[in-house]
Amino acid sequence: TTVIVGSQISGQIVEILVDYNSEVKTGQILARMNADQIRARLDGARADLAQARAARSVLDAQLEKSRADAARAAAVADDMRAQLEKSTTQLTDADKTLARQNDLGAHGIVSVAALQAARTQRDTAKAQRDSALAQIESAKAQMASLVADQKMIAAQMLSADAQMLQRGAFMRQIEVDLANTDIRSPVDGVVVQRNVELG
C-alpha cells in the first residue's frame, strides 16, 4: 500500500529527517516546517485571550462594586426613612405648639417672641421633613441607576465570555497549525519517494 504524506498547512521546509528507503514508524516526524510565524501568532492569540480574561475580571469587580454601592444606597434610604419619621413627629409636635401659641397670642397671653419661636420651630421641622423626603427620592434614584448599571455589566460579562470562547477557539486552531508543522508518518513503512527539498 502506498500512502502519500503531505502537509495540512503551507510553509517552508526547514528540516528533513528521513530519505529514500528510510524505515519509519507511525507518528515519527519525517520533516519540519518553519513555525516561527505560527508561534508568533500563537503568542498573540494567548495575549488576546489573557486580555479578554482580564477584561472579564474587571467586569466582575465592577459588578461587585455596584452591588456594594446599591447596598450602601439602600442603607442610606433606610436611614432617611427613620429621619423622615422623626422629622414628621417633630413637625406634628411643632404644629401643635404653634397652634397653642396662636390661641394664647389671640388672647394676649403669650409674647410675640414666643410665637415667633414656635413658628420658627415648625418651619425648621417642616424643612427637615422635606429634606428627608428629598434624600429618600435621591437614594431611590441612585439605587435604580445602580440596578441599571448591574444589568449593563451583566450584558458586558456575557459579551466578554463570548470573546473568551472565541479567542480560545482561535488559539486552539493556531496550536493545531503549530502541531502540523511537524510532518509525521501516518503508518509504519518505508519511504519510497520524496518530493520536497529544504527551503
Wavefront OBJ file of the C-alpha trace (Angstrom):
o trace
v 0.000 0.000 0.000
v 1.326 3.412 -0.943
v 0.478 6.325 1.356
v 1.037 9.901 0.214
v 2.203 12.038 3.115
v 1.622 15.781 2.839
v 1.270 18.867 4.962
v -2.006 20.347 6.162
v -0.508 23.841 6.066
v 1.728 25.619 3.609
v 5.156 26.886 4.511
v 8.884 26.446 4.196
v 10.541 23.093 4.943
v 13.397 23.697 7.404
v 14.320 20.105 8.270
v 14.018 16.739 6.518
v 14.633 13.814 8.876
v 14.232 10.836 6.505
v 15.392 9.970 2.998
v 14.719 7.307 0.363
v 14.414 3.788 1.765
v 14.237 5.045 5.376
v 12.100 2.858 7.616
v 9.557 4.879 9.580
v 7.068 4.182 12.357
v 3.590 5.572 12.869
v 3.813 9.098 14.332
v 7.516 9.501 13.536
v 8.458 13.023 12.404
v 9.508 12.990 8.736
v 10.072 16.711 8.222
v 9.580 20.044 9.935
v 8.210 23.267 8.563
v 9.168 26.764 9.669
v 6.977 27.504 12.687
v 8.240 30.976 13.636
v 5.262 32.874 12.224
v 2.806 30.407 13.718
v 4.484 30.670 17.128
v 4.240 34.464 16.892
v 0.539 34.172 16.013
v 0.070 31.797 18.951
v 1.756 34.259 21.328
v -0.555 36.995 20.037
v -3.614 34.752 20.460
v -2.565 33.873 24.022
v -2.132 37.578 24.799
v -5.574 38.325 23.333
v -7.123 35.590 25.469
v -5.330 36.874 28.577
v -6.600 40.376 27.798
v -10.170 39.069 27.411
v -9.879 37.268 30.761
v -8.556 40.430 32.400
v -11.433 42.444 30.935
v -13.851 39.846 32.343
v -12.201 40.152 35.775
v -12.610 43.935 35.631
v -16.324 43.438 34.907
v -16.579 41.075 37.901
v -15.027 43.759 40.102
v -17.339 46.442 38.682
v -20.353 44.272 39.402
v -19.242 43.682 42.986
v -18.653 47.420 43.465
v -22.071 48.223 42.006
v -23.709 45.730 44.375
v -21.874 47.253 47.335
v -22.933 50.745 46.211
v -26.548 49.549 45.927
v -26.413 48.101 49.441
v -24.994 51.386 50.722
v -27.726 53.367 48.918
v -30.371 51.079 50.431
v -28.899 51.687 53.894
v -28.944 55.437 53.269
v -32.598 55.195 52.176
v -33.443 53.255 55.359
v -31.661 55.866 57.465
v -33.531 58.640 55.662
v -36.854 56.867 56.289
v -36.040 56.857 60.009
v -35.119 60.552 59.750
v -38.425 61.164 57.955
v -40.383 59.523 60.746
v -38.503 61.560 63.320
v -38.953 64.844 61.437
v -42.634 64.081 60.782
v -43.159 63.563 64.513
v -41.284 66.780 65.258
v -43.372 68.650 62.674
v -46.612 67.352 64.194
v -45.428 68.450 67.626
v -44.319 71.853 66.278
v -47.697 72.323 64.565
v -49.488 71.655 67.871
v -47.166 74.014 69.741
v -47.705 76.739 67.137
v -51.492 76.265 67.306
v -51.394 76.627 71.110
v -49.176 79.710 70.859
v -51.563 81.241 68.285
v -54.521 80.652 70.600
v -52.656 82.171 73.507
v -51.428 85.020 71.306
v -55.032 85.805 70.262
v -55.862 86.308 73.934
v -52.686 88.324 74.524
v -51.289 85.741 76.962
v -48.085 84.895 75.030
v -45.350 87.183 73.805
v -44.651 87.851 70.146
v -41.177 86.375 70.629
v -42.608 83.072 71.904
v -44.997 82.981 68.943
v -42.134 83.633 66.538
v -40.060 80.883 68.200
v -42.918 78.389 67.763
v -43.346 79.386 64.107
v -39.574 79.016 63.512
v -39.548 75.607 65.195
v -42.446 74.466 62.989
v -40.723 75.773 59.806
v -37.464 74.065 60.789
v -39.241 70.732 61.378
v -41.023 71.080 58.012
v -37.711 71.781 56.252
v -36.124 68.746 57.909
v -39.038 66.560 56.805
v -38.832 67.902 53.232
v -35.066 67.297 53.222
v -35.543 63.696 54.383
v -38.140 63.146 51.627
v -35.769 64.544 49.005
v -32.893 62.374 50.231
v -35.100 59.266 50.102
v -36.015 60.071 46.490
v -32.346 60.647 45.696
v -31.386 57.292 47.245
v -34.158 55.568 45.254
v -32.897 57.152 42.036
v -29.348 56.097 42.859
v -30.473 52.517 43.535
v -32.373 52.442 40.227
v -29.278 53.730 38.442
v -27.127 51.063 40.107
v -29.577 48.323 39.125
v -29.388 49.556 35.527
v -25.581 49.546 35.781
v -25.670 45.969 37.035
v -27.808 44.890 34.079
v -25.410 46.609 31.688
v -22.412 44.974 33.379
v -24.151 41.572 33.182
v -24.633 42.073 29.428
v -20.983 43.090 29.082
v -19.996 39.963 31.012
v -21.899 37.796 28.525
v -20.094 39.563 25.692
v -16.738 39.081 27.462
v -17.495 35.370 27.952
v -18.234 35.056 24.228
v -14.993 36.859 23.388
v -13.038 34.498 25.637
v -14.598 31.490 23.927
v -13.864 32.948 20.504
v -10.269 33.807 21.362
v -9.767 30.412 22.987
v -11.012 28.669 19.842
v -8.738 30.833 17.681
v -5.781 29.978 19.920
v -6.543 26.245 19.707
v -6.677 26.499 15.896
v -3.217 28.082 15.899
v -1.985 25.337 18.250
v -3.257 22.785 15.718
v -1.405 24.636 12.947
v 1.735 24.629 15.093
v 1.417 20.888 15.682
v 1.015 20.432 11.924
v 4.433 21.994 11.278
v 5.812 18.553 12.216
v 5.004 16.257 9.297
v 4.529 12.754 10.721
v 4.208 9.338 9.214
v 0.626 8.052 9.364
v 1.771 4.400 9.085
v 4.732 2.084 9.581
v 6.615 1.696 6.319
v 9.495 2.662 4.044
v 9.961 5.994 2.278
v 9.888 5.297 -1.477
v 9.718 8.813 -2.840
v 10.428 12.369 -1.620
v 9.078 15.387 -3.479
v 10.352 18.179 -1.203
v 13.661 19.830 -0.574
v 14.906 22.072 2.219
v 13.649 25.592 1.850
l 1 2 3 4 5 6 7 8 9 10 11 12 13 14 15 16 17 18 19 20 21 22 23 24 25 26 27 28 29 30 31 32 33 34 35 36 37 38 39 40 41 42 43 44 45 46 47 48 49 50 51 52 53 54 55 56 57 58 59 60 61 62 63 64 65 66 67 68 69 70 71 72 73 74 75 76 77 78 79 80 81 82 83 84 85 86 87 88 89 90 91 92 93 94 95 96 97 98 99 100 101 102 103 104 105 106 107 108 109 110 111 112 113 114 115 116 117 118 119 120 121 122 123 124 125 126 127 128 129 130 131 132 133 134 135 136 137 138 139 140 141 142 143 144 145 146 147 148 149 150 151 152 153 154 155 156 157 158 159 160 161 162 163 164 165 166 167 168 169 170 171 172 173 174 175 176 177 178 179 180 181 182 183 184 185 186 187 188 189 190 191 192 193 194 195 196 197 198 199
